[in-house]
Amino acid sequence: MKKMFAIGIAAGLASLSACHSTPREQTADNIEANSEAVADNLEDAADNSTGAGAAALENRADAVRATGQNQAEDMRTNDPDTNLANGM
């Protein structure tokens, strides 16, 4: 019973912490999540491939992941009204 109560409290706190995110932070999180999903799909495809094709897919997955992280960081740190680095 105590374990269920603790899990309920943890879930409630997690949902409350998500509510206090700014729209920019939520957008940055979405960018990261989307790039991770694409990179994971590329890695899955690489697992089903062999040779140079597999290596190319792994490299592409790494590039997608890095680009997503860079774009998310740019979203978090640059003000679109004063700095066009994030393309907004």
PDB file of N, CA, C and O in Angstrom:
ATOM      1  N   MET A   1       0.813  -1.188   0.000  1.00  0.00           N
ATOM      2  CA  MET A   1       0.000   0.000   0.000  1.00  0.00           C
ATOM      3  C   MET A   1       0.865   1.264   0.000  1.00  0.00           C
ATOM      4  O   MET A   1       0.586   2.208  -0.738  1.00  0.00           O
ATOM      5  N   LYS A   2       1.905   1.278   0.821  1.00  0.00           N
ATOM      6  CA  LYS A   2       2.790   2.433   0.862  1.00  0.00           C
ATOM      7  C   LYS A   2       3.508   2.614  -0.473  1.00  0.00           C
ATOM      8  O   LYS A   2       3.759   3.736  -0.913  1.00  0.00           O
ATOM      9  N   LYS A   3       3.833   1.479  -1.109  1.00  0.00           N
ATOM     10  CA  LYS A   3       4.530   1.538  -2.379  1.00  0.00           C
ATOM     11  C   LYS A   3       3.653   2.197  -3.442  1.00  0.00           C
ATOM     12  O   LYS A   3       4.135   3.021  -4.219  1.00  0.00           O
ATOM     13  N   MET A   4       2.379   1.842  -3.481  1.00  0.00           N
ATOM     14  CA  MET A   4       1.447   2.434  -4.439  1.00  0.00           C
ATOM     15  C   MET A   4       1.283   3.930  -4.182  1.00  0.00           C
ATOM     16  O   MET A   4       1.200   4.722  -5.120  1.00  0.00           O
ATOM     17  N   PHE A   5       1.235   4.308  -2.907  1.00  0.00           N
ATOM     18  CA  PHE A   5       1.107   5.717  -2.556  1.00  0.00           C
ATOM     19  C   PHE A   5       2.336   6.494  -3.036  1.00  0.00           C
ATOM     20  O   PHE A   5       2.214   7.591  -3.581  1.00  0.00           O
ATOM     21  N   ALA A   6       3.514   5.912  -2.826  1.00  0.00           N
ATOM     22  CA  ALA A   6       4.755   6.567  -3.251  1.00  0.00           C
ATOM     23  C   ALA A   6       4.799   6.705  -4.774  1.00  0.00           C
ATOM     24  O   ALA A   6       5.243   7.728  -5.294  1.00  0.00           O
ATOM     25  N   ILE A   7       4.341   5.682  -5.482  1.00  0.00           N
ATOM     26  CA  ILE A   7       4.307   5.749  -6.944  1.00  0.00           C
ATOM     27  C   ILE A   7       3.332   6.825  -7.401  1.00  0.00           C
ATOM     28  O   ILE A   7       3.610   7.565  -8.345  1.00  0.00           O
ATOM     29  N   GLY A   8       2.194   6.908  -6.732  1.00  0.00           N
ATOM     30  CA  GLY A   8       1.212   7.941  -7.071  1.00  0.00           C
ATOM     31  C   GLY A   8       1.754   9.339  -6.838  1.00  0.00           C
ATOM     32  O   GLY A   8       1.542  10.235  -7.655  1.00  0.00           O
ATOM     33  N   ILE A   9       2.448   9.529  -5.738  1.00  0.00           N
ATOM     34  CA  ILE A   9       3.054  10.833  -5.434  1.00  0.00           C
ATOM     35  C   ILE A   9       4.109  11.174  -6.490  1.00  0.00           C
ATOM     36  O   ILE A   9       4.155  12.305  -6.976  1.00  0.00           O
ATOM     37  N   ALA A  10       4.953  10.210  -6.844  1.00  0.00           N
ATOM     38  CA  ALA A  10       5.997  10.451  -7.843  1.00  0.00           C
ATOM     39  C   ALA A  10       5.382  10.812  -9.189  1.00  0.00           C
ATOM     40  O   ALA A  10       5.869  11.714  -9.870  1.00  0.00           O
ATOM     41  N   ALA A  11       4.323  10.122  -9.577  1.00  0.00           N
ATOM     42  CA  ALA A  11       3.666  10.423 -10.856  1.00  0.00           C
ATOM     43  C   ALA A  11       3.056  11.818 -10.825  1.00  0.00           C
ATOM     44  O   ALA A  11       3.140  12.556 -11.807  1.00  0.00           O
ATOM     45  N   GLY A  12       2.447  12.178  -9.710  1.00  0.00           N
ATOM     46  CA  GLY A  12       1.858  13.509  -9.587  1.00  0.00           C
ATOM     47  C   GLY A  12       2.903  14.606  -9.667  1.00  0.00           C
ATOM     48  O   GLY A  12       2.692  15.620 -10.332  1.00  0.00           O
ATOM     49  N   LEU A  13       4.021  14.411  -8.999  1.00  0.00           N
ATOM     50  CA  LEU A  13       5.091  15.405  -9.041  1.00  0.00           C
ATOM     51  C   LEU A  13       5.690  15.519 -10.436  1.00  0.00           C
ATOM     52  O   LEU A  13       6.024  16.616 -10.884  1.00  0.00           O
ATOM     53  N   ALA A  14       5.824  14.403 -11.111  1.00  0.00           N
ATOM     54  CA  ALA A  14       6.362  14.435 -12.470  1.00  0.00           C
ATOM     55  C   ALA A  14       5.438  15.205 -13.396  1.00  0.00           C
ATOM     56  O   ALA A  14       5.901  15.977 -14.236  1.00  0.00           O
ATOM     57  N   SER A  15       4.131  15.001 -13.251  1.00  0.00           N
ATOM     58  CA  SER A  15       3.197  15.716 -14.123  1.00  0.00           C
ATOM     59  C   SER A  15       3.168  17.204 -13.795  1.00  0.00           C
ATOM     60  O   SER A  15       3.013  18.030 -14.694  1.00  0.00           O
ATOM     61  N   LEU A  16       3.312  17.552 -12.539  1.00  0.00           N
ATOM     62  CA  LEU A  16       3.350  18.967 -12.168  1.00  0.00           C
ATOM     63  C   LEU A  16       4.611  19.646 -12.686  1.00  0.00           C
ATOM     64  O   LEU A  16       4.571  20.797 -13.118  1.00  0.00           O
ATOM     65  N   SER A  17       5.717  18.937 -12.640  1.00  0.00           N
ATOM     66  CA  SER A  17       6.957  19.551 -13.122  1.00  0.00           C
ATOM     67  C   SER A  17       6.888  19.791 -14.626  1.00  0.00           C
ATOM     68  O   SER A  17       7.480  20.750 -15.120  1.00  0.00           O
ATOM     69  N   ALA A  18       6.192  18.958 -15.346  1.00  0.00           N
ATOM     70  CA  ALA A  18       6.043  19.155 -16.785  1.00  0.00           C
ATOM     71  C   ALA A  18       5.168  20.367 -17.084  1.00  0.00           C
ATOM     72  O   ALA A  18       5.343  21.010 -18.119  1.00  0.00           O
ATOM     73  N   CYS A  19       4.245  20.684 -16.208  1.00  0.00           N
ATOM     74  CA  CYS A  19       3.357  21.819 -16.422  1.00  0.00           C
ATOM     75  C   CYS A  19       4.094  23.147 -16.341  1.00  0.00           C
ATOM     76  O   CYS A  19       3.659  24.131 -16.939  1.00  0.00           O
ATOM     77  N   HIS A  20       5.187  23.190 -15.621  1.00  0.00           N
ATOM     78  CA  HIS A  20       5.896  24.442 -15.428  1.00  0.00           C
ATOM     79  C   HIS A  20       6.957  24.686 -16.487  1.00  0.00           C
ATOM     80  O   HIS A  20       7.721  25.645 -16.383  1.00  0.00           O
ATOM     81  N   SER A  21       7.017  23.844 -17.496  1.00  0.00           N
ATOM     82  CA  SER A  21       7.955  24.051 -18.592  1.00  0.00           C
ATOM     83  C   SER A  21       7.462  25.192 -19.474  1.00  0.00           C
ATOM     84  O   SER A  21       6.261  25.366 -19.680  1.00  0.00           O
ATOM     85  N   THR A  22       8.392  25.944 -19.976  1.00  0.00           N
ATOM     86  CA  THR A  22       8.035  27.007 -20.902  1.00  0.00           C
ATOM     87  C   THR A  22       7.747  26.396 -22.271  1.00  0.00           C
ATOM     88  O   THR A  22       8.176  25.275 -22.542  1.00  0.00           O
ATOM     89  N   PRO A  23       7.038  27.101 -23.128  1.00  0.00           N
ATOM     90  CA  PRO A  23       6.816  26.586 -24.482  1.00  0.00           C
ATOM     91  C   PRO A  23       8.119  26.335 -25.233  1.00  0.00           C
ATOM     92  O   PRO A  23       8.212  25.389 -26.015  1.00  0.00           O
ATOM     93  N   ARG A  24       9.124  27.173 -25.001  1.00  0.00           N
ATOM     94  CA  ARG A  24      10.421  26.961 -25.657  1.00  0.00           C
ATOM     95  C   ARG A  24      11.065  25.672 -25.162  1.00  0.00           C
ATOM     96  O   ARG A  24      11.642  24.928 -25.955  1.00  0.00           O
ATOM     97  N   GLU A  25      10.976  25.399 -23.866  1.00  0.00           N
ATOM     98  CA  GLU A  25      11.541  24.173 -23.310  1.00  0.00           C
ATOM     99  C   GLU A  25      10.797  22.947 -23.841  1.00  0.00           C
ATOM    100  O   GLU A  25      11.414  21.930 -24.158  1.00  0.00           O
ATOM    101  N   GLN A  26       9.486  23.047 -23.935  1.00  0.00           N
ATOM    102  CA  GLN A  26       8.699  21.942 -24.480  1.00  0.00           C
ATOM    103  C   GLN A  26       9.056  21.694 -25.945  1.00  0.00           C
ATOM    104  O   GLN A  26       9.148  20.546 -26.378  1.00  0.00           O
ATOM    105  N   THR A  27       9.254  22.762 -26.700  1.00  0.00           N
ATOM    106  CA  THR A  27       9.652  22.627 -28.100  1.00  0.00           C
ATOM    107  C   THR A  27      11.026  21.974 -28.199  1.00  0.00           C
ATOM    108  O   THR A  27      11.241  21.091 -29.029  1.00  0.00           O
ATOM    109  N   ALA A  28      11.948  22.409 -27.355  1.00  0.00           N
ATOM    110  CA  ALA A  28      13.285  21.814 -27.354  1.00  0.00           C
ATOM    111  C   ALA A  28      13.212  20.328 -26.998  1.00  0.00           C
ATOM    112  O   ALA A  28      13.903  19.511 -27.606  1.00  0.00           O
ATOM    113  N   ASP A  29      12.386  19.978 -26.024  1.00  0.00           N
ATOM    114  CA  ASP A  29      12.207  18.573 -25.657  1.00  0.00           C
ATOM    115  C   ASP A  29      11.630  17.774 -26.823  1.00  0.00           C
ATOM    116  O   ASP A  29      12.034  16.636 -27.062  1.00  0.00           O
ATOM    117  N   ASN A  30      10.688  18.372 -27.545  1.00  0.00           N
ATOM    118  CA  ASN A  30      10.095  17.692 -28.704  1.00  0.00           C
ATOM    119  C   ASN A  30      11.120  17.479 -29.816  1.00  0.00           C
ATOM    120  O   ASN A  30      11.141  16.431 -30.462  1.00  0.00           O
ATOM    121  N   ILE A  31      11.967  18.482 -30.030  1.00  0.00           N
ATOM    122  CA  ILE A  31      13.021  18.354 -31.039  1.00  0.00           C
ATOM    123  C   ILE A  31      13.931  17.180 -30.689  1.00  0.00           C
ATOM    124  O   ILE A  31      14.252  16.353 -31.542  1.00  0.00           O
ATOM    125  N   GLU A  32      14.340  17.120 -29.424  1.00  0.00           N
ATOM    126  CA  GLU A  32      15.207  16.032 -28.992  1.00  0.00           C
ATOM    127  C   GLU A  32      14.517  14.678 -29.126  1.00  0.00           C
ATOM    128  O   GLU A  32      15.122  13.716 -29.599  1.00  0.00           O
ATOM    129  N   ALA A  33      13.261  14.602 -28.714  1.00  0.00           N
ATOM    130  CA  ALA A  33      12.531  13.333 -28.780  1.00  0.00           C
ATOM    131  C   ALA A  33      12.367  12.870 -30.230  1.00  0.00           C
ATOM    132  O   ALA A  33      12.528  11.688 -30.531  1.00  0.00           O
ATOM    133  N   ASN A  34      12.048  13.805 -31.120  1.00  0.00           N
ATOM    134  CA  ASN A  34      11.873  13.439 -32.525  1.00  0.00           C
ATOM    135  C   ASN A  34      13.181  12.978 -33.152  1.00  0.00           C
ATOM    136  O   ASN A  34      13.200  11.990 -33.886  1.00  0.00           O
ATOM    137  N   SER A  35      14.264  13.676 -32.871  1.00  0.00           N
ATOM    138  CA  SER A  35      15.542  13.267 -33.452  1.00  0.00           C
ATOM    139  C   SER A  35      15.995  11.923 -32.888  1.00  0.00           C
ATOM    140  O   SER A  35      16.592  11.119 -33.603  1.00  0.00           O
ATOM    141  N   GLU A  36      15.714  11.678 -31.612  1.00  0.00           N
ATOM    142  CA  GLU A  36      16.043  10.380 -31.023  1.00  0.00           C
ATOM    143  C   GLU A  36      15.252   9.262 -31.699  1.00  0.00           C
ATOM    144  O   GLU A  36      15.795   8.191 -31.971  1.00  0.00           O
ATOM    145  N   ALA A  37      13.974   9.512 -31.967  1.00  0.00           N
ATOM    146  CA  ALA A  37      13.144   8.502 -32.624  1.00  0.00           C
ATOM    147  C   ALA A  37      13.655   8.195 -34.031  1.00  0.00           C
ATOM    148  O   ALA A  37      13.721   7.033 -34.434  1.00  0.00           O
ATOM    149  N   VAL A  38      14.013   9.233 -34.769  1.00  0.00           N
ATOM    150  CA  VAL A  38      14.542   9.033 -36.126  1.00  0.00           C
ATOM    151  C   VAL A  38      15.868   8.279 -36.057  1.00  0.00           C
ATOM    152  O   VAL A  38      16.099   7.353 -36.834  1.00  0.00           O
ATOM    153  N   ALA A  39      16.739   8.673 -35.130  1.00  0.00           N
ATOM    154  CA  ALA A  39      18.036   8.007 -34.992  1.00  0.00           C
ATOM    155  C   ALA A  39      17.851   6.544 -34.596  1.00  0.00           C
ATOM    156  O   ALA A  39      18.556   5.672 -35.104  1.00  0.00           O
ATOM    157  N   ASP A  40      16.914   6.271 -33.699  1.00  0.00           N
ATOM    158  CA  ASP A  40      16.643   4.889 -33.306  1.00  0.00           C
ATOM    159  C   ASP A  40      16.164   4.064 -34.491  1.00  0.00           C
ATOM    160  O   ASP A  40      16.562   2.908 -34.642  1.00  0.00           O
ATOM    161  N   ASN A  41      15.313   4.643 -35.334  1.00  0.00           N
ATOM    162  CA  ASN A  41      14.836   3.934 -36.524  1.00  0.00           C
ATOM    163  C   ASN A  41      15.984   3.651 -37.491  1.00  0.00           C
ATOM    164  O   ASN A  41      16.055   2.573 -38.081  1.00  0.00           O
ATOM    165  N   LEU A  42      16.872   4.617 -37.646  1.00  0.00           N
ATOM    166  CA  LEU A  42      18.029   4.403 -38.515  1.00  0.00           C
ATOM    167  C   LEU A  42      18.940   3.302 -37.966  1.00  0.00           C
ATOM    168  O   LEU A  42      19.461   2.483 -38.723  1.00  0.00           O
ATOM    169  N   GLU A  43      19.124   3.291 -36.652  1.00  0.00           N
ATOM    170  CA  GLU A  43      19.948   2.244 -36.043  1.00  0.00           C
ATOM    171  C   GLU A  43      19.298   0.876 -36.181  1.00  0.00           C
ATOM    172  O   GLU A  43      19.990  -0.120 -36.391  1.00  0.00           O
ATOM    173  N   ASP A  44      17.969   0.817 -36.067  1.00  0.00           N
ATOM    174  CA  ASP A  44      17.267  -0.453 -36.273  1.00  0.00           C
ATOM    175  C   ASP A  44      17.459  -0.933 -37.709  1.00  0.00           C
ATOM    176  O   ASP A  44      17.666  -2.123 -37.949  1.00  0.00           O
ATOM    177  N   ALA A  45      17.389  -0.009 -38.655  1.00  0.00           N
ATOM    178  CA  ALA A  45      17.616  -0.368 -40.054  1.00  0.00           C
ATOM    179  C   ALA A  45      19.052  -0.838 -40.252  1.00  0.00           C
ATOM    180  O   ALA A  45      19.299  -1.761 -41.028  1.00  0.00           O
ATOM    181  N   ALA A  46      19.995  -0.213 -39.560  1.00  0.00           N
ATOM    182  CA  ALA A  46      21.398  -0.625 -39.667  1.00  0.00           C
ATOM    183  C   ALA A  46      21.591  -2.026 -39.119  1.00  0.00           C
ATOM    184  O   ALA A  46      22.390  -2.799 -39.647  1.00  0.00           O
ATOM    185  N   ASP A  47      20.862  -2.357 -38.062  1.00  0.00           N
ATOM    186  CA  ASP A  47      20.955  -3.701 -37.492  1.00  0.00           C
ATOM    187  C   ASP A  47      20.486  -4.758 -38.485  1.00  0.00           C
ATOM    188  O   ASP A  47      20.933  -5.904 -38.435  1.00  0.00           O
ATOM    189  N   ASN A  48      19.588  -4.375 -39.384  1.00  0.00           N
ATOM    190  CA  ASN A  48      19.066  -5.304 -40.377  1.00  0.00           C
ATOM    191  C   ASN A  48      19.858  -5.274 -41.678  1.00  0.00           C
ATOM    192  O   ASN A  48      19.533  -6.000 -42.618  1.00  0.00           O
ATOM    193  N   SER A  49      20.884  -4.448 -41.741  1.00  0.00           N
ATOM    194  CA  SER A  49      21.713  -4.326 -42.942  1.00  0.00           C
ATOM    195  C   SER A  49      23.094  -4.904 -42.676  1.00  0.00           C
ATOM    196  O   SER A  49      23.431  -5.263 -41.547  1.00  0.00           O
ATOM    197  N   THR A  50      23.873  -4.985 -43.724  1.00  0.00           N
ATOM    198  CA  THR A  50      25.249  -5.467 -43.573  1.00  0.00           C
ATOM    199  C   THR A  50      26.192  -4.564 -44.371  1.00  0.00           C
ATOM    200  O   THR A  50      25.773  -3.826 -45.263  1.00  0.00           O
ATOM    201  N   GLY A  51      27.448  -4.644 -44.031  1.00  0.00           N
ATOM    202  CA  GLY A  51      28.484  -3.951 -44.782  1.00  0.00           C
ATOM    203  C   GLY A  51      28.424  -2.447 -44.704  1.00  0.00           C
ATOM    204  O   GLY A  51      28.118  -1.863 -43.665  1.00  0.00           O
ATOM    205  N   ALA A  52      28.728  -1.831 -45.842  1.00  0.00           N
ATOM    206  CA  ALA A  52      28.813  -0.370 -45.917  1.00  0.00           C
ATOM    207  C   ALA A  52      27.462   0.281 -45.666  1.00  0.00           C
ATOM    208  O   ALA A  52      27.395   1.385 -45.125  1.00  0.00           O
ATOM    209  N   GLY A  53      26.385  -0.394 -46.054  1.00  0.00           N
ATOM    210  CA  GLY A  53      25.054   0.161 -45.823  1.00  0.00           C
ATOM    211  C   GLY A  53      24.757   0.321 -44.343  1.00  0.00           C
ATOM    212  O   GLY A  53      24.170   1.321 -43.931  1.00  0.00           O
ATOM    213  N   ALA A  54      25.157  -0.653 -43.542  1.00  0.00           N
ATOM    214  CA  ALA A  54      24.942  -0.589 -42.097  1.00  0.00           C
ATOM    215  C   ALA A  54      25.766   0.544 -41.478  1.00  0.00           C
ATOM    216  O   ALA A  54      25.280   1.283 -40.622  1.00  0.00           O
ATOM    217  N   ALA A  55      27.005   0.665 -41.919  1.00  0.00           N
ATOM    218  CA  ALA A  55      27.871   1.726 -41.391  1.00  0.00           C
ATOM    219  C   ALA A  55      27.326   3.101 -41.759  1.00  0.00           C
ATOM    220  O   ALA A  55      27.370   4.024 -40.945  1.00  0.00           O
ATOM    221  N   ALA A  56      26.816   3.241 -42.972  1.00  0.00           N
ATOM    222  CA  ALA A  56      26.252   4.524 -43.400  1.00  0.00           C
ATOM    223  C   ALA A  56      25.019   4.876 -42.581  1.00  0.00           C
ATOM    224  O   ALA A  56      24.822   6.036 -42.218  1.00  0.00           O
ATOM    225  N   LEU A  57      24.194   3.886 -42.291  1.00  0.00           N
ATOM    226  CA  LEU A  57      23.002   4.144 -41.482  1.00  0.00           C
ATOM    227  C   LEU A  57      23.373   4.524 -40.051  1.00  0.00           C
ATOM    228  O   LEU A  57      22.749   5.404 -39.460  1.00  0.00           O
ATOM    229  N   GLU A  58      24.380   3.867 -39.499  1.00  0.00           N
ATOM    230  CA  GLU A  58      24.851   4.213 -38.149  1.00  0.00           C
ATOM    231  C   GLU A  58      25.388   5.640 -38.118  1.00  0.00           C
ATOM    232  O   GLU A  58      25.111   6.392 -37.184  1.00  0.00           O
ATOM    233  N   ASN A  59      26.155   6.008 -39.139  1.00  0.00           N
ATOM    234  CA  ASN A  59      26.692   7.374 -39.220  1.00  0.00           C
ATOM    235  C   ASN A  59      25.574   8.392 -39.346  1.00  0.00           C
ATOM    236  O   ASN A  59      25.620   9.456 -38.729  1.00  0.00           O
ATOM    237  N   ARG A  60      24.576   8.065 -40.139  1.00  0.00           N
ATOM    238  CA  ARG A  60      23.435   8.977 -40.305  1.00  0.00           C
ATOM    239  C   ARG A  60      22.677   9.124 -38.991  1.00  0.00           C
ATOM    240  O   ARG A  60      22.248  10.224 -38.644  1.00  0.00           O
ATOM    241  N   ALA A  61      22.509   8.027 -38.256  1.00  0.00           N
ATOM    242  CA  ALA A  61      21.830   8.084 -36.961  1.00  0.00           C
ATOM    243  C   ALA A  61      22.581   8.991 -35.998  1.00  0.00           C
ATOM    244  O   ALA A  61      21.970   9.783 -35.279  1.00  0.00           O
ATOM    245  N   ASP A  62      23.910   8.877 -35.982  1.00  0.00           N
ATOM    246  CA  ASP A  62      24.714   9.748 -35.122  1.00  0.00           C
ATOM    247  C   ASP A  62      24.557  11.211 -35.518  1.00  0.00           C
ATOM    248  O   ASP A  62      24.463  12.086 -34.658  1.00  0.00           O
ATOM    249  N   ALA A  63      24.529  11.473 -36.823  1.00  0.00           N
ATOM    250  CA  ALA A  63      24.381  12.848 -37.302  1.00  0.00           C
ATOM    251  C   ALA A  63      23.010  13.414 -36.952  1.00  0.00           C
ATOM    252  O   ALA A  63      22.901  14.575 -36.557  1.00  0.00           O
ATOM    253  N   VAL A  64      21.972  12.609 -37.093  1.00  0.00           N
ATOM    254  CA  VAL A  64      20.611  13.066 -36.756  1.00  0.00           C
ATOM    255  C   VAL A  64      20.518  13.376 -35.263  1.00  0.00           C
ATOM    256  O   VAL A  64      19.946  14.392 -34.868  1.00  0.00           O
ATOM    257  N   ARG A  65      21.076  12.509 -34.452  1.00  0.00           N
ATOM    258  CA  ARG A  65      21.046  12.713 -32.999  1.00  0.00           C
ATOM    259  C   ARG A  65      21.790  13.994 -32.622  1.00  0.00           C
ATOM    260  O   ARG A  65      21.295  14.781 -31.816  1.00  0.00           O
ATOM    261  N   ALA A  66      22.961  14.205 -33.190  1.00  0.00           N
ATOM    262  CA  ALA A  66      23.752  15.408 -32.891  1.00  0.00           C
ATOM    263  C   ALA A  66      23.034  16.667 -33.355  1.00  0.00           C
ATOM    264  O   ALA A  66      23.026  17.674 -32.648  1.00  0.00           O
ATOM    265  N   THR A  67      22.436  16.617 -34.528  1.00  0.00           N
ATOM    266  CA  THR A  67      21.707  17.778 -35.043  1.00  0.00           C
ATOM    267  C   THR A  67      20.523  18.113 -34.140  1.00  0.00           C
ATOM    268  O   THR A  67      20.278  19.282 -33.842  1.00  0.00           O
ATOM    269  N   GLY A  68      19.798  17.098 -33.709  1.00  0.00           N
ATOM    270  CA  GLY A  68      18.664  17.325 -32.814  1.00  0.00           C
ATOM    271  C   GLY A  68      19.084  17.941 -31.494  1.00  0.00           C
ATOM    272  O   GLY A  68      18.423  18.844 -30.981  1.00  0.00           O
ATOM    273  N   GLN A  69      20.189  17.448 -30.945  1.00  0.00           N
ATOM    274  CA  GLN A  69      20.685  18.008 -29.689  1.00  0.00           C
ATOM    275  C   GLN A  69      21.124  19.455 -29.872  1.00  0.00           C
ATOM    276  O   GLN A  69      20.857  20.302 -29.020  1.00  0.00           O
ATOM    277  N   ASN A  70      21.797  19.738 -30.987  1.00  0.00           N
ATOM    278  CA  ASN A  70      22.237  21.111 -31.254  1.00  0.00           C
ATOM    279  C   ASN A  70      21.046  22.050 -31.444  1.00  0.00           C
ATOM    280  O   ASN A  70      21.049  23.168 -30.928  1.00  0.00           O
ATOM    281  N   GLN A  71      20.041  21.607 -32.175  1.00  0.00           N
ATOM    282  CA  GLN A  71      18.864  22.447 -32.400  1.00  0.00           C
ATOM    283  C   GLN A  71      18.100  22.680 -31.095  1.00  0.00           C
ATOM    284  O   GLN A  71      17.616  23.784 -30.850  1.00  0.00           O
ATOM    285  N   ALA A  72      17.992  21.652 -30.264  1.00  0.00           N
ATOM    286  CA  ALA A  72      17.298  21.810 -28.985  1.00  0.00           C
ATOM    287  C   ALA A  72      18.055  22.771 -28.077  1.00  0.00           C
ATOM    288  O   ALA A  72      17.448  23.617 -27.421  1.00  0.00           O
ATOM    289  N   GLU A  73      19.366  22.643 -28.038  1.00  0.00           N
ATOM    290  CA  GLU A  73      20.168  23.548 -27.221  1.00  0.00           C
ATOM    291  C   GLU A  73      20.047  24.978 -27.726  1.00  0.00           C
ATOM    292  O   GLU A  73      19.959  25.916 -26.934  1.00  0.00           O
ATOM    293  N   ASP A  74      20.042  25.141 -29.037  1.00  0.00           N
ATOM    294  CA  ASP A  74      19.872  26.461 -29.632  1.00  0.00           C
ATOM    295  C   ASP A  74      18.511  27.041 -29.261  1.00  0.00           C
ATOM    296  O   ASP A  74      18.398  28.234 -28.980  1.00  0.00           O
ATOM    297  N   MET A  75      17.491  26.211 -29.258  1.00  0.00           N
ATOM    298  CA  MET A  75      16.147  26.654 -28.884  1.00  0.00           C
ATOM    299  C   MET A  75      16.117  27.127 -27.435  1.00  0.00           C
ATOM    300  O   MET A  75      15.443  28.103 -27.104  1.00  0.00           O
ATOM    301  N   ARG A  76      16.844  26.436 -26.587  1.00  0.00           N
ATOM    302  CA  ARG A  76      16.845  26.786 -25.158  1.00  0.00           C
ATOM    303  C   ARG A  76      17.645  28.055 -24.860  1.00  0.00           C
ATOM    304  O   ARG A  76      17.318  28.784 -23.924  1.00  0.00           O
ATOM    305  N   THR A  77      18.680  28.320 -25.642  1.00  0.00           N
ATOM    306  CA  THR A  77      19.603  29.398 -25.262  1.00  0.00           C
ATOM    307  C   THR A  77      19.495  30.669 -26.074  1.00  0.00           C
ATOM    308  O   THR A  77      20.024  31.698 -25.654  1.00  0.00           O
ATOM    309  N   ASN A  78      18.827  30.644 -27.229  1.00  0.00           N
ATOM    310  CA  ASN A  78      18.756  31.830 -28.074  1.00  0.00           C
ATOM    311  C   ASN A  78      17.352  32.412 -28.089  1.00  0.00           C
ATOM    312  O   ASN A  78      16.365  31.691 -28.230  1.00  0.00           O
ATOM    313  N   ASP A  79      17.282  33.699 -27.944  1.00  0.00           N
ATOM    314  CA  ASP A  79      16.013  34.407 -27.993  1.00  0.00           C
ATOM    315  C   ASP A  79      15.675  34.697 -29.451  1.00  0.00           C
ATOM    316  O   ASP A  79      16.442  35.381 -30.129  1.00  0.00           O
ATOM    317  N   PRO A  80      14.539  34.193 -29.952  1.00  0.00           N
ATOM    318  CA  PRO A  80      14.233  34.383 -31.367  1.00  0.00           C
ATOM    319  C   PRO A  80      14.002  35.842 -31.748  1.00  0.00           C
ATOM    320  O   PRO A  80      14.099  36.190 -32.924  1.00  0.00           O
ATOM    321  N   ASP A  81      13.700  36.695 -30.780  1.00  0.00           N
ATOM    322  CA  ASP A  81      13.471  38.098 -31.091  1.00  0.00           C
ATOM    323  C   ASP A  81      14.769  38.868 -31.328  1.00  0.00           C
ATOM    324  O   ASP A  81      14.776  39.908 -31.987  1.00  0.00           O
ATOM    325  N   THR A  82      15.853  38.348 -30.788  1.00  0.00           N
ATOM    326  CA  THR A  82      17.110  39.092 -30.894  1.00  0.00           C
ATOM    327  C   THR A  82      18.210  38.318 -31.594  1.00  0.00           C
ATOM    328  O   THR A  82      19.241  38.896 -31.937  1.00  0.00           O
ATOM    329  N   ASN A  83      18.018  37.025 -31.815  1.00  0.00           N
ATOM    330  CA  ASN A  83      19.077  36.204 -32.393  1.00  0.00           C
ATOM    331  C   ASN A  83      18.430  35.192 -33.333  1.00  0.00           C
ATOM    332  O   ASN A  83      17.607  34.381 -32.907  1.00  0.00           O
ATOM    333  N   LEU A  84      18.791  35.241 -34.574  1.00  0.00           N
ATOM    334  CA  LEU A  84      18.183  34.341 -35.555  1.00  0.00           C
ATOM    335  C   LEU A  84      18.929  33.032 -35.699  1.00  0.00           C
ATOM    336  O   LEU A  84      18.745  32.321 -36.687  1.00  0.00           O
ATOM    337  N   ALA A  85      19.769  32.701 -34.730  1.00  0.00           N
ATOM    338  CA  ALA A  85      20.554  31.468 -34.817  1.00  0.00           C
ATOM    339  C   ALA A  85      19.672  30.227 -34.870  1.00  0.00           C
ATOM    340  O   ALA A  85      20.053  29.227 -35.477  1.00  0.00           O
ATOM    341  N   ASN A  86      18.499  30.277 -34.243  1.00  0.00           N
ATOM    342  CA  ASN A  86      17.638  29.088 -34.242  1.00  0.00           C
ATOM    343  C   ASN A  86      16.625  29.110 -35.383  1.00  0.00           C
ATOM    344  O   ASN A  86      15.754  28.242 -35.445  1.00  0.00           O
ATOM    345  N   GLY A  87      16.720  30.067 -36.269  1.00  0.00           N
ATOM    346  CA  GLY A  87      15.887  30.079 -37.455  1.00  0.00           C
ATOM    347  C   GLY A  87      14.461  30.501 -37.238  1.00  0.00           C
ATOM    348  O   GLY A  87      13.618  30.288 -38.110  1.00  0.00           O
ATOM    349  N   MET A  88      14.165  31.088 -36.114  1.00  0.00           N
ATOM    350  CA  MET A  88      12.786  31.503 -35.841  1.00  0.00           C
ATOM    351  C   MET A  88      12.613  32.974 -36.099  1.00  0.00           C
ATOM    352  O   MET A  88      11.517  33.506 -35.923  1.00  0.00           O
TER     353      MET A  88
END
